[in-house]
Amino acid sequence: MKKQIFAAAAFLSLLGTVPMRGEIIEQVLVKVNGDIITKTELEQRQVSVIRQRMQGQVDPEALKNDETLKKMLTEVTPQLIVNAIDEILLLQHGREMGLRLGDDQFKQVVANIRKEQGLQDETKFQQALAQENMTMEDLRRQLERQMLIEQVQRQEVGSKLNITEEEARQYYARHPEEFTEGATITLREIFVEVPSAEGGVNVARDDEAKKKIAGLRDRVLKGEDFAKVAAEASDSPSKANGGLIGPFARTDLSPQLQQLIDTMKPGEITPQLRTSKGYQIFKLETHTSAALQPFDSVRDLISDKVAASRTQTEMRKFLARLRAQALIEWKNDELRKAYEKQIATETAGGE
């Protein structure tokens, strides 16, 4: 229950762009088969998107500039009005199918929300609703809206997503990089820490650590078990596993260590290496090359990827049919032009 409801006019007024009015007049922007989208609803959607951008790459101070805000609204509004109309069409279709959120289902969904959010206490739950400026009836409408849209998509689009063996194999052949496991490396390490000192490196302590790591390297080069020596003398937490680290991707290593490991064979030991905290040596345990996973082992993953792509295509077709059959009455010509331009752009991009 993360949705937040904000008054768009108040928000924009704080930015110094829209004067507050003493009265609120509900203005209808468009009718979709009789259902309406109001100016208030569109403003709430606009504010929600702007707030998301403010938390990301957009500087909130920039929004105090009228031109910056106007530019942003111009960018986001076409997609928002398309989404709003599409949602109405999906909801209307769901109701025609007889879909509804039953009392028992609603109670179960609310119980799950309260459990997930730690709101089993009735007082806390009511406080949470109040903070979101919602009543139980508002929550029910929101949940039913979400449920109807999901069920319509599942029944009208999901039922057409049977992926054939041939489709799966064609996708696998065209996208081998998606099913290739990268090269992996498993190492063992021995680390000798150089104790920190005020004012910089203590030369004596550094020499002592360097001498110690050299001695440990000599021991393993002469045949002592690396894991045993690591467990006995390493200052790294990995000593509990005999110095074992990995497996991990080759690219997770520093460039210096990548170059070094690439020249080694399993069982070989690196020279001693200086780090910011001390000295290390590594033993290469395994080094596996990148490999394409067998088709059968990734069959389910392929199906998911093909279905995701097909879902977008089928959903575009389904929405196009709903739009073509709908009676859309515009009360704002600028919004109509923005809507038609956005639909044309989406249609061209989907071809």
N, C-alpha and C positions, 0 to 999 in steps of 0.2 A: 504494500500500500504506500508506494513512494510518490504517487502523483501529488503535485502541488498546484493549487489554484490561485492565480494572481489576477488582480484587476488591471487590465491592460491600460486603461486610461490613466489610472493612478501611477503606474510604473513609468509610462512615457512622460507624464507630467513631472515626475522627479528628475527626469533627464532634461527637462526644460523645453520639450518639443510640442506638447499638446496642452492647451489650457483646460483646466478643470471646469466642468459645468455643474450647476446646482442640481440639475435634474438629469436622469438617465433615460434616453429615448432609444428603445430597441429598434434597430434598423435592419430590415431584411435585405440581404445581398443577393440571394439566389434561392429559387425553389426547385426541388428535385422530386418529381412525382408527388408534389404537394408538401413534402417535408422541407423545412427551411434551414438555411445557414444564416446566422445573424452576424452583424458587425462585431458584437461582443465575443462571439465564439471564434471568429477569425482572429481578433486581437489577442485572445488568450493563446491561440496557437502560435501567433507571431512572437509574443512575449516569451513563451516557453523555449522557442528556438533561439531567440536572442540571448536568453539567460544561459543556455548551453554554450553558446559561442563566447560569452563573456568569461565563462569559467575555463575556456580553452585559449585559443589564439588571439581573441579580440581583446584589446585594451579597453576596460570599462570607461576610462576617461575619454576615449575616442567617441563613445556613444553620446557624449554631451554635445557633439557637433551635429547640427541638423543634417548636413549633407552625408555624413557617415551613416547615420541612422536610416535616412531615406534610401541610401544605396543598399544597405543590408536588407531592408524591407522589400525592396525591389527584387533582390536576389532570391529571398526565401518564399515570397507570397505565391508565385505560380505553382510551385510544388505543393504548398499547403492547401490551396483551394482544390487542386486535383485530388489530394488525399481525402479532404473533407467530403467531397462529392462521392468518391469511390466508397468511402465508409458507409454513407447513407444508402448507396445502391446495394452493398453487401448486406446491410441490416434489413433492408426491405425484402431482399431475396430470401434471407433467413426466415423472416416472419411468414412469407408466402409458403415456405417449406414446413411451417408449423413448429419451428424451433423456438424454445423458450427455456429460461432458467427456472427450474422448479424450486419449490420451497425447500425441500430436503437437500437438493443439490446446492442451493445458496447457503444453507446452514453449514454444510460440510466444507464448502470453499472458505467461508468466513472462519470456521474453526481452524482450518489449515493455516490461514493468514495469521490468526492470532497466535498460533503455536510457533510459526516461523519467526514472527516479530517479537515474541516474548510478551504478548499482550493478553494472557489468559485472565488477568485481573480485569473485571468489568470497568472499574473506574479508569484504569490506564487506557483501556480500549476506547472508551468514550472520549477521553482527553485527546487521544491520537486522532480520532475522527474530527474533533473540534479544531485541532491544529491544522488539519487539511481543509477546514471549512466545508466538511461533508456531514451528511446525515446517513443513517442506514439505508434510506431510500436512494440517496445519491450513490452510495457504494453498490447497491444492487443494480442500478441502471448501468454503472460503469462495468461491472462484472458481466452483466448480461450482454452488453455491447461487445465486449471482448470475446465472450463465448460464442455468440452468434457468428461473428466474423470468422473465427477460427474454424467453426464447424462447416460453414459454407465453403471455405477454402478447402477443407479436408474432403468434403463430399463432392464438390464440383471439379476440383483440380486433383486432389490426392488419388481419387479413384482411377485416374487416367495415367498413373505413373508406374505401370508395370514395365520394368526394365528387362528387355530381352538379353539373351546371352550375347547376341551379335552386337547390340549397342554397347554392352559392357566391354567387350573385347576391342571394339573400335576406339572407345574412350581410352582404354589402357594403352593401346598402341600409339595414340596421338599425344598422350601426356605421360611419358615414362618418368619424367622428373618428379612427378607427384608421388610416385611409388618406389622411388629409389632411396634406400637407406644410406646415409652418408658414412664416410669412413669413421671408424671408432677406434679409440686407443684406451688401453688399460695400463696403468703404471703402478709401481710401488715407489715410495719416497722415503728418504731419511732426511730430516731437517734438524739443523743445529742453530739455535737462536743466538743472536748476538744481543746481550742485554743492553737496553737503552741507557744512555748517559746524558746528564745535563750538559748542554753546550756543544753537543755533537757526538760523533763516534769516538768511543774509547778504543784507542789503537791496541792496547794490550788485550782487551777482551775480544776484539776482532781477530787478532792473531791467534788467540786461544781457540776460538770457534773454528777458524780456518784449519788449524792444526788437527782439531778433533774430527772434522768432516773428512779430512785427508786420511786419517787413520782408519775411520769406519769404511771408507771406500777401499782401502787396501785390504781390509778384512774380507769384504765380499768378493773382491777380485781374486783373492786366494782360495775362494771356495766356501766360505761361511754362508749359511742361508740368509738371504737378504731380509726375509720376513722376520727371522729371529733377531737379527741385528737391529732392525727398525723397532721392533717391540721393546728391545732392551735400551736403546740409546736415542731414539728420535724424540724431538721436542714437539712434533706435530700430533694433533688428535688422532691422525690415521694410524698411530702406533698400535692402537687397540685392535686393528685389523692387519697387523704386520706391514703397515705402510701402504696398504692397497687403496688406490683411488681410481675411480672410473667404473665402467667404461663411459667415455664422453666423446663428443665430436672433436675431430682434429682441430676445427676452427676455434674451439674453446681455449686452446693453448695460446700462449704468447707467440708472436712471430718467431722470436729467437728459439723457443723450444720446439716449434713446428719444424723449423729447418734442421734442428739437431735430431729429432726423432725420425725424420724422413730418411736419415742416413744409417739408422740402426736396425738391427735384427732383434727379434724377441730373445730376451735373456741378457742382452748387453746393458752395460752401465754407462751413464753419462759422466762427463767430467764434473767436478764440483762447480756449482753455479751460485753466484752471489745474488741475493734478493735484497729487498729493502729491510728485511728483518733478520737476515742471517744467511746460512749456506745450505744448499740442498744437493742431493744426488738422486737420480731416478734410475729405476730398472724398467725396461720395456717388457711388459708381460705379453700383451697381444696388440696387434695392429691389423684391423680388418679393413679391406678396401670397400669403396662404395659399391652397392650391388642392387640391382633391380629385383624387387620382391616378386615371387611367383604370383601369377594371376589368381590362382585359387586362394592364396592366403590373404588377398586384399579384395576379394569379390564383393564383400559387404560394403567396404569403403568406396569402391567404384560405384556401386548402386546408389549410395548416398550422394555422391558427387553428381552423377547423371540426373538423379531425381531433383536435386537442388536447381540445376540448370533448367530442367524441364518445367519445374514448378514456376519459375519466372516467366517462361514462354507461355505456358498454358494460362497463367494468371493474367497476362497481358491480353490474351485472346478473349478470356472470359469477361474481363472488365470492358473490353471494347464492345462486346455484345450487349452488356448491360447498359453502357452509355448510349449505344445506338437505339435501344428500345426505350430509353428514358425521355420524359418530358422535362427539360431543363429550362426554367424561366429566369432570365437574368434581370436583375434590378440595378446592376452596375456594369456599364459597358467596358470600363477599363479592366475589371476582373474577368469579364468574358474574353477579352482579347488575350490576357495573360494565360487564362486556362487553355484556350485553343492553341496558343503558341507552344505551351508546355506539352500538350497532347501530341502535337505534330512532331516535336523534338523526340519524345519518347517512342513514337511510332517509327520514326526514321532510325533511331538507335537500336530498335528491336528487330529490324529487318536484316 
